[in-house]
Amino acid sequence: MKQTLSRKDSFFIGSMLFGMLFGAGNLIFPVHMGQEAGASLWSANIGFLLTAIGFPFLSIMAIGLSGGKGVFHLASRVTKPFAYFFTVALYLVIGPFFAMPRLATVSFEIAFAPYLSDAMKTPALAIYSVIFFGLAYFLSKKPGKLVDIIGKYINPAFLVVLGLVLALVIINPLAPVSSAAVGEAYQTAPLLKGFIEGYNTLDVLAGLAFGIVVITALKQKGIDQPKTIAIEMTKSGLIAMGLMSVIYTLLAYAGTTSLGGFAMSDNGGIALGQITAHYLGAFGSVILALIVFLGCFKTCIGLTTACSETLHQLFPSKSYNVYLIGVSLLSALIANVGLTQIIQLSIPVLMFLYPLSIVLVLLGLASARFALSQKVYQAVVFFTLLAAIVDGLNATPAIISGLAPVQALLGFASKLLPFFSLGMGWVLPALIGLIFGLIWQQFDHSKPLMD
């Protein structure tokens, strides 16, 4: 029985975690933020890192400290029915219903669609999605091999290719950061605006989802004691978040300095393409295609594995391979629905799940230090759930959010809940739930939860 991993194994598992977390969206968000923040880049970047790095790291720690048994075990501290609901909803959203199809669609649209006629795009996407998820299925059949597949091979290749572009940006920037115009949204409180942008990356969901993959990798290496799993997961999280923080900062810097040669772009994907083409010429399009494909594909492998493993654990009557096939086929099918439609349908669900995820993570971390009973979990989640429903309704299309009863509810919430306009109306209800739960625990004399 191992007491700890070697430095080499710790690095490769941390690299695997980084590879799964860091997809194409993570490439695009900081570049666009850098362009908008302009000379306020460094303040905005600090805020961005607090949420884009901080929350995912805390979620990895929470899974480790909760006994290393995955998100279902953490959510079951509320109730078992809630744990089933929350876990299935989390993995379907972060898996075949949204995140996985988006990975295929984004990589196709950035890397291949610009070179195809409009008539060819639809059939080409269908063929591409089958190949994309077929390869992901093949490489996910043995989840214990993910450390080798992602940590040792795909992720280093991704970092080398991306590093080439970022190195050229640092050596020969198009303009100094100090000369860049500051966008309107970043003129008053750039740190807070960056904080909100990082919040919108939603990587805390991915951190919870990938916990099971890290646990599997650790057990493959002979680490099976809860305390040791918690320590090694924290180490893996530090390695992954360290890499992410460096790359986020450099991508944001690339976005800001690009204003010396290009106008503000509509999104980070366009800006990244312009930057790559400037430094690498015609060869830049090939490099960009490779960066985006590797970024999406490695994350897709991790999501395919995490979703299939979790569903198999929750409903073991079907084999891991059956779930793997189902997740891959469903993702390939939904990828052809269209990126815009996928986002429109998924945003309300994400806005609903994200507050619940954050409070579960914070409660999981607090339980490692303080004696919290199930009553505390139930009270906090119940009050947060009420606010999360309103946040979800606020993000629905106008056909729903525009209904008179919904408008009345949203108007009431905007007056009652601080930060509601920022999508964080759940903060005050969660604090009220915590106070209520602690009082309830004292009068009920419930025993603290034990792993």
C-alpha positions in Angstrom: 0.0 0.0 0.0 1.5 3.3 -1.1 1.6 6.2 1.3 2.4 8.8 -1.3 3.1 9.2 -5.1 6.4 9.9 -6.6 7.0 13.4 -7.9 6.8 12.0 -11.4 3.4 10.4 -10.9 2.1 13.4 -9.1 3.1 15.6 -12.0 1.5 13.4 -14.6 -1.8 13.1 -12.7 -1.7 16.9 -12.2 -1.0 17.2 -16.0 -4.0 14.9 -16.7 -6.3 17.0 -14.6 -5.1 20.2 -16.3 -5.6 18.6 -19.7 -9.2 17.6 -18.9 -10.1 21.0 -17.4 -8.5 23.2 -20.0 -10.6 23.1 -23.2 -11.2 25.4 -26.1 -13.4 27.7 -24.0 -10.6 28.3 -21.6 -8.4 29.4 -24.5 -11.0 31.9 -25.7 -12.3 33.6 -22.5 -9.0 35.1 -21.3 -8.0 36.4 -24.7 -11.3 38.3 -25.1 -11.0 39.5 -21.5 -7.5 40.8 -22.2 -8.8 42.8 -25.2 -11.7 44.3 -23.2 -9.6 45.1 -20.1 -6.8 46.9 -22.0 -4.5 48.8 -19.7 -6.5 47.4 -16.7 -5.3 43.9 -17.6 -3.5 43.1 -14.4 -6.3 44.0 -12.1 -8.8 42.2 -14.2 -6.6 39.1 -14.5 -6.3 38.9 -10.7 -10.1 38.9 -10.4 -10.4 36.3 -13.2 -7.9 33.9 -11.6 -9.7 34.1 -8.2 -12.8 32.4 -9.7 -11.5 30.6 -12.8 -8.7 29.0 -10.8 -10.0 29.3 -7.2 -13.3 27.6 -7.5 -12.2 24.5 -9.5 -9.3 24.0 -7.1 -11.7 24.2 -4.1 -14.0 21.6 -5.8 -11.1 19.2 -6.3 -10.1 19.7 -2.6 -13.7 19.1 -1.5 -14.0 15.8 -3.4 -10.7 14.7 -1.8 -11.6 15.8 1.7 -15.1 14.2 1.5 -13.4 10.7 1.5 -12.4 10.6 -2.2 -15.7 9.0 -3.2 -16.9 11.4 -5.8 -19.5 14.1 -6.1 -22.4 11.7 -5.3 -21.0 11.0 -1.9 -20.6 14.8 -1.3 -24.2 15.5 -2.4 -25.6 12.6 -0.4 -24.9 14.7 2.7 -28.0 16.6 1.8 -30.3 13.5 1.0 -29.9 10.5 -1.2 -32.6 11.6 -3.6 -30.9 15.0 -3.9 -27.6 13.3 -4.6 -29.0 11.2 -7.5 -30.7 14.3 -9.0 -27.7 16.6 -8.6 -25.1 14.1 -9.8 -27.1 13.0 -12.9 -27.9 16.6 -13.8 -24.3 17.7 -13.3 -22.9 15.0 -15.5 -25.5 15.3 -18.2 -24.9 19.0 -18.5 -21.2 18.9 -18.3 -21.3 15.8 -20.6 -23.5 14.8 -23.5 -26.2 17.5 -23.2 -23.9 20.5 -23.5 -20.1 20.5 -22.8 -19.1 17.5 -25.0 -21.2 18.5 -28.1 -19.8 22.0 -27.7 -16.2 20.7 -27.7 -16.8 19.0 -31.1 -18.7 22.0 -32.5 -16.2 24.7 -31.4 -13.2 22.7 -32.6 -14.9 22.2 -36.0 -16.0 25.8 -36.4 -12.6 27.3 -35.6 -10.2 24.7 -37.1 -12.1 23.5 -40.2 -15.3 25.4 -41.0 -13.4 28.5 -42.4 -12.1 26.4 -45.2 -15.5 24.9 -46.2 -18.4 26.2 -48.3 -21.7 26.8 -46.6 -23.1 23.7 -48.4 -20.4 21.5 -47.1 -20.5 22.5 -43.5 -23.5 20.5 -42.3 -22.4 17.1 -43.8 -18.8 17.8 -42.8 -19.8 18.5 -39.2 -21.7 15.2 -39.1 -18.7 13.2 -40.3 -16.4 15.2 -38.0 -18.5 14.6 -34.9 -18.6 10.8 -35.6 -14.8 10.7 -35.9 -14.3 13.0 -32.9 -16.4 11.1 -30.5 -15.4 7.7 -32.0 -11.8 8.5 -31.1 -12.8 9.7 -27.7 -14.7 6.5 -27.1 -11.8 4.4 -28.1 -9.3 6.2 -25.8 -11.8 6.2 -22.9 -12.3 2.4 -22.9 -9.6 2.0 -20.3 -10.0 4.9 -17.8 -6.9 3.8 -15.9 -4.8 4.7 -18.9 -5.9 8.3 -18.9 -2.7 9.4 -17.1 -0.7 8.0 -20.0 -3.0 9.2 -22.8 -3.6 12.8 -21.5 -1.0 13.4 -18.9 2.0 12.0 -20.8 1.1 12.6 -24.5 -1.8 14.8 -25.5 -1.3 17.5 -22.9 2.4 18.0 -23.4 1.8 18.2 -27.2 -0.9 20.8 -26.5 1.4 22.9 -24.3 4.3 22.8 -26.8 2.1 24.0 -29.6 0.4 26.7 -27.5 3.7 27.7 -25.9 5.2 28.4 -29.3 2.6 31.1 -30.0 2.7 32.6 -26.5 6.5 32.7 -26.5 6.4 34.8 -29.7 3.9 37.2 -28.1 6.1 37.7 -25.1 9.3 38.2 -27.2 7.7 40.6 -29.7 4.4 42.1 -28.4 2.4 44.2 -30.9 2.0 47.0 -28.3 2.7 47.6 -24.6 -0.2 46.9 -22.2 -0.1 50.5 -20.9 -1.1 51.9 -24.3 -4.2 49.7 -24.7 -7.7 51.3 -24.5 -9.8 50.2 -21.5 -13.3 48.9 -22.4 -16.3 50.5 -20.8 -17.0 47.4 -18.6 -13.5 47.6 -17.1 -13.2 51.3 -16.4 -14.6 51.4 -12.9 -13.9 48.1 -11.2 -11.7 45.9 -13.4 -11.0 43.4 -10.6 -14.7 42.8 -9.9 -15.4 42.5 -13.6 -12.6 40.0 -14.1 -14.0 38.1 -11.1 -17.4 37.8 -12.7 -15.9 36.7 -16.0 -14.0 33.9 -14.2 -17.2 32.9 -12.5 -18.8 32.4 -15.9 -16.2 29.8 -17.0 -18.2 27.3 -14.9 -15.1 25.2 -14.3 -16.3 24.4 -10.7 -18.7 22.0 -12.4 -15.9 20.4 -14.3 -13.8 20.2 -11.1 -16.5 18.2 -9.4 -17.1 16.0 -12.5 -13.4 15.1 -12.9 -12.9 14.2 -9.3 -13.9 10.6 -10.0 -11.3 10.4 -12.8 -8.5 11.6 -10.5 -9.6 9.2 -7.8 -9.5 6.3 -10.3 -6.0 7.3 -11.4 -4.8 7.4 -7.8 -6.2 4.0 -7.0 -4.5 2.6 -10.1 -1.3 3.9 -8.6 -2.0 2.1 -5.3 -3.3 5.1 -3.3 -6.5 4.0 -1.6 -6.5 5.6 1.9 -9.0 8.5 2.2 -6.4 10.8 3.9 -3.8 10.0 1.3 -6.3 10.5 -1.5 -7.2 13.9 -0.1 -3.5 14.9 0.0 -2.7 13.7 -3.5 -5.8 15.3 -5.0 -4.8 18.6 -3.5 -1.3 18.2 -4.9 -2.8 17.4 -8.4 -5.0 20.4 -8.1 -2.1 22.7 -7.3 -0.2 21.4 -10.3 -3.2 21.8 -12.7 -4.2 25.2 -11.3 -0.6 26.4 -11.5 -0.4 25.6 -15.2 -3.8 27.1 -15.8 -3.0 30.4 -14.0 0.2 30.9 -16.1 -1.6 30.1 -19.4 -4.6 32.3 -18.5 -2.3 35.2 -17.7 -0.3 34.8 -20.9 -3.5 34.5 -23.1 -4.9 37.6 -21.5 -1.6 39.4 -22.1 -1.8 38.2 -25.8 -5.3 39.6 -26.1 -4.4 43.0 -24.7 -1.2 43.5 -26.7 -3.0 42.3 -29.9 -4.9 45.7 -29.8 -1.7 47.2 -31.2 -2.4 45.5 -34.5 -6.0 44.5 -34.6 -9.4 46.0 -33.7 -11.5 44.5 -30.8 -12.9 41.2 -32.0 -16.3 39.7 -31.4 -14.9 36.8 -29.4 -11.6 35.3 -28.3 -11.6 32.7 -31.0 -11.3 35.4 -33.7 -8.6 37.2 -31.8 -6.6 34.0 -31.2 -6.8 33.3 -34.9 -5.5 36.8 -35.8 -2.7 36.6 -33.2 -1.6 33.2 -34.5 -1.7 34.3 -38.2 0.3 37.4 -37.4 3.2 35.5 -35.7 3.2 32.4 -37.9 1.8 33.5 -41.2 -0.1 30.9 -43.3 1.4 28.2 -41.1 -0.5 29.9 -38.2 -3.9 28.4 -39.4 -2.5 24.9 -39.1 -1.1 25.7 -35.6 -4.4 27.2 -34.5 -6.3 24.2 -35.8 -3.9 21.9 -33.8 -4.2 24.0 -30.6 -8.0 24.0 -30.7 -8.3 20.4 -31.6 -6.0 19.2 -28.9 -7.6 21.5 -26.4 -11.1 20.2 -27.1 -10.2 16.5 -27.6 -8.3 16.0 -24.4 -11.2 17.6 -22.4 -13.7 15.4 -24.3 -11.8 12.2 -23.3 -11.9 13.2 -19.6 -15.6 14.1 -19.8 -16.5 10.9 -21.6 -14.8 8.8 -19.0 -16.1 10.8 -15.9 -19.7 10.7 -17.1 -19.6 7.0 -18.0 -17.9 6.0 -14.8 -20.3 7.9 -12.6 -23.4 6.6 -14.4 -22.1 3.1 -14.1 -21.5 3.6 -10.3 -25.0 5.0 -9.8 -26.8 2.4 -12.0 -24.5 -0.6 -12.1 -27.0 -2.9 -14.0 -25.3 -1.7 -17.2 -21.6 -2.0 -17.9 -19.2 0.9 -18.2 -18.9 0.3 -21.9 -22.7 0.6 -22.4 -22.7 4.0 -20.8 -19.5 4.9 -22.8 -21.3 4.1 -26.1 -24.5 5.9 -25.0 -22.6 9.1 -24.0 -20.5 9.1 -27.2 -23.5 8.6 -29.5 -25.7 11.1 -27.7 -22.9 13.7 -27.8 -22.3 13.1 -31.6 -26.0 13.5 -32.2 -26.5 16.7 -30.2 -23.3 18.3 -31.7 -25.2 18.5 -35.0 -28.1 20.5 -33.5 -26.0 23.6 -33.6 -23.9 25.5 -31.1 -26.3 28.4 -30.7 -29.3 26.2 -29.9 -27.2 24.1 -27.4 -26.1 27.2 -25.5 -29.6 28.7 -25.4 -31.0 25.5 -23.9 -28.2 24.9 -21.4 -27.5 28.3 -19.9 -30.6 28.3 -17.6 -29.6 24.8 -16.4 -26.0 25.9 -15.8 -27.2 29.0 -13.8 -29.3 26.7 -11.7 -26.6 24.1 -11.0 -23.7 26.4 -10.4 -24.9 27.9 -7.1 -25.7 24.4 -5.8 -22.2 23.3 -6.8 -20.5 26.2 -5.0 -22.3 25.7 -1.7 -21.7 21.9 -1.8 -18.0 22.6 -2.3 -17.8 25.2 0.5 -19.7 22.9 2.9 -17.5 20.0 2.0 -14.4 22.1 2.8 -15.9 23.4 6.0 -16.8 19.9 7.2 -13.1 19.0 7.2 -12.6 21.7 9.9 -15.9 22.1 11.7 -18.5 19.7 12.9 -21.5 20.1 10.5 -24.5 17.9 10.6 -26.9 17.0 7.8 -29.2 19.7 9.0 -26.7 22.4 8.0 -26.3 20.9 4.5 -30.1 20.7 4.1 -30.8 24.2 5.2 -28.0 25.8 3.0 -28.9 23.8 -0.1 -32.7 24.5 0.4 -32.3 28.2 0.6 -29.7 28.2 -2.2 -32.1 26.1 -4.3 -34.8 28.7 -4.1 -32.5 31.4 -5.4 -31.0 29.1 -8.0 -34.4 28.4 -9.5 -34.9 32.2 -9.9 -31.4 32.6 -11.4 -32.3 29.8 -13.9 -35.5 31.5 -14.8 -33.7 34.8 -15.4 -31.5 33.1 -18.0 -34.3 31.4 -19.9 -35.3 32.6 -23.4 -37.8 35.5 -23.6 -40.7 33.1 -24.3 -40.4 31.9 -20.6 -38.7 34.8 -18.8 -41.1 37.3 -20.4 -44.2 35.6 -18.9 -46.0 37.9 -16.5 -45.7 35.6 -13.4 -42.0 35.1 -14.1 -41.4 38.8 -14.6 -43.1 39.5 -11.3 -40.9 37.0 -9.6 -37.7 38.3 -11.2 -38.6 41.9 -10.3 -39.2 40.9 -6.7 -35.8 39.0 -6.6 -33.9 41.9 -8.1 -35.1 44.2 -5.3 -34.6 41.6 -2.5 -31.4 39.8 -3.5 -28.0 41.6 -3.7 -25.9 40.7 -6.7 -28.9 39.3 -8.5 -28.1 41.2 -11.7 -24.7 39.5 -11.7 -26.1 36.0 -11.5 -25.1 35.7 -7.9 -28.5 36.2 -6.2 -27.9 33.0 -4.3 -25.2 34.4 -1.9 -27.6 36.0 0.7 -30.0 33.0 0.8 -27.1 30.7 1.2 -25.8 32.7 4.2 -29.3 32.7 5.7 -29.5 29.0 5.2 -26.2 28.5 7.0 -27.3 30.5 10.0 -30.6 28.7 10.1 -28.9 25.3 9.7 -26.4 26.0 12.5 -29.2 27.0 14.9 -31.2 23.9 13.8 -28.2 21.7 14.5 -27.8 23.0 18.0 -31.5 22.4 19.0 -31.7 19.1 17.1 -28.5 17.8 18.6 -27.7 16.0 15.3 -24.4 14.3 15.1 -21.8 15.7 12.7 -21.4 13.9 9.4 -18.6 11.4 9.2 -16.9 10.0 6.2 
